[in-house]
Each structure stands twice: as structure tokens, then as C-alpha cells.
Amino acid sequence: MADAYELFLEKLRKRKGLDLTGYKRPQMERRINSLMRSVKCDSYDDYLDLMDKEPQHWRKFIDTLTINVSEFYRNPPQWEVLQQKIIPMLLENSPNLKVWSAGCSTGEEPYTLAMIFAYNFPRVSVSILATDIDEEVMAKAKNGIYNEKAVANLPRLYITKYFKQEGSNYIIADEIKRKVRFQKHNLLKDVFDKNFDLILCRNVVIYFTEESKSALYKRFHESLKPGGVLFTGSTEQIFQARDIGFRLVSSFFYQKA
Ligand SMILES: C[S@@+](CC[C@H](N)C(=O)[O-])C[C@H]1O[C@@H](n2cnc3c(N)ncnc32)[C@H](O)[C@@H]1O
């Protein structure tokens, strides 16, 4: 029989359209219980009612569970490998590249890509799709206004060329904004587009169960062109990479054989 947590997940899926079954239970339960304590709710039903009545609690729930922190040029050495080794390798295969930033949060990752292409590969035609389950983070992405912390790791040359600074705000240039198409998408549920040369899925799967992670990596493999590359986060190794049909070309870069 389903226990209280499982019933809560079922109701959450029906009432809110959010399916947390693919996420690790201990981490989720700990966070949800702490949120409930903070608003003095003793039961999951009371908490669901409160989230229905007062949308700010629903927002807080989403923010707490999905953890959407990001930054430009996160883990710089990996972006250097991408620029110096992976992109030139992909361009040997195809002159136009189709790229997907999956779990893009507030846009720092797809905009970093757009700047790298604009600055270093100006003649390459690249389409960049950026998706996330959370529409509100993408609204922030489309706004394109960031603080100093978000750009702290970004090489100066990109900041100078592609941002306007107003007070403590860094406003991204329209020419970069125009290169990224944002779309709502749930990686555990929705259909994947095909024929990508490059997919980035970084710092998204940390709370996914092993089963959902493994299913996800298989689906990414299917969505890549032969020779295409999946770029993962710096704590995310794909243990069954060879079985899926990936070969490691550099740490955190998996190529479809
Ligand atoms: C920590 S951010 C990562 C942002 C960026 N990739 C980076 O590395 O800086 C994780 C993002 O994954 C998104 N996310 C979580 N579960 C998801 C799912 N099932 N489908 C799509 N996006 C999801 C969250 O909404 C959040 O914006």
C-alpha cells in the first residue's frame, strides 16, 4: 500500500502537474518536511491546500526542490575544453551545429554557449535550444539581467563585449539573447527533439534516482547525431557510458559512437 509520502507525490502530480517520482526520496522528503515545519503544516494535505491558496508557498516549494543556482562559465576548465577541442571536433562533422542546454535555469549556460560561438566561431550557424521544467527561471533568463556574482567566472573579454553594466546589473546584449530559444520541458516526461550535435545537461540530475538518470542518458544518446557529444556536470559521471554507446573524449564529454 502507498504510504503518506507516495500519496502526496500522487496528489502533487494530479493537482500541480509536478511528478517527483523520479527524484531521490530521502533528499526530497527531508526538504519537504523542513518546508512544512517552516509553515507549521502537520500533514501533506494541509500543505497542498496552503500551496493552492497561497501561490508564494508553491513558488518556494519549486525553488527549494529544484535548486536553480547557476553562473556564467561554470567550471571554467571544462568550457575551455569545449571551445578548444569539442566544438572544432564537431565542426569537422557538420558546418552548422544544433545545441541543447537541458536544465538551463536562469540562462547563464545557454548564453555562455552563445557568447563562445559568437566570439570564437562567428561564421558558424548555430541553433541553441534552452529548456527547463520551471517557467519562472526561464522568465528571468529571457530578461537577461544578472548580478556580479553570476559573471564572476566569465572571462573579461565576454563581459566587455556582450554586457552593458548599469549600477550593479549586467545586462546581456540583444545579439546574444536572440541566439537562444527558451522552452518549457520536463526531462523525465516530455518528448526529446533529435539530431543534436551537442547536449549540455549539467548539475540537473543530482536528485534524480539511478533509474531515471540511466533512462535519461539513454534518451540523450538517442537524441544525438552519430559523433555528437553530451557535456555533463563536474560531479556527474556516467558509469554505464560504454553500454549506452558513449565513449569518453575528455572528462565530462561523452561522444556518441
Ligand atoms: C542547478 S540548475 C543547473 C543550471 C545549469 N545547467 C548549470 O549547470 O549552471 C538545475 C536546473 O534543473 C532544472 N530541473 C530539475 N528537474 C528538471 C526536470 N525534470 N526537467 C527539466 N529541468 C529540470 C531546475 O528547474 C533547475 O533550473
The ligand as an ORCA input file, in Angstrom:
! r2SCAN-3c Opt
* xyz 0 1
  C      21.311     23.790    -10.671
  S      20.369     24.232    -12.101
  C      21.556     23.942    -13.370
  C      21.692     25.102    -14.301
  C      22.830     24.954    -15.319
  N      22.691     23.766    -16.104
  C      24.169     24.973    -14.630
  O      24.861     23.954    -14.590
  O      24.546     26.034    -14.107
  C      19.242     22.851    -12.245
  C      18.028     23.136    -13.113
  O      17.428     21.886    -13.464
  C      16.045     22.088    -13.585
  N      15.349     20.795    -13.497
  C      15.166     19.992    -12.412
  N      14.424     18.911    -12.740
  C      14.148     19.031    -14.079
  C      13.411     18.227    -14.995
  N      12.805     17.097    -14.613
  N      13.325     18.657    -16.287
  C      13.926     19.823    -16.675
  N      14.620     20.619    -15.854
  C      14.734     20.227    -14.560
  C      15.722     23.018    -12.417
  O      14.499     23.698    -12.620
  C      16.938     23.940    -12.405
  O      16.696     25.131    -13.099
*
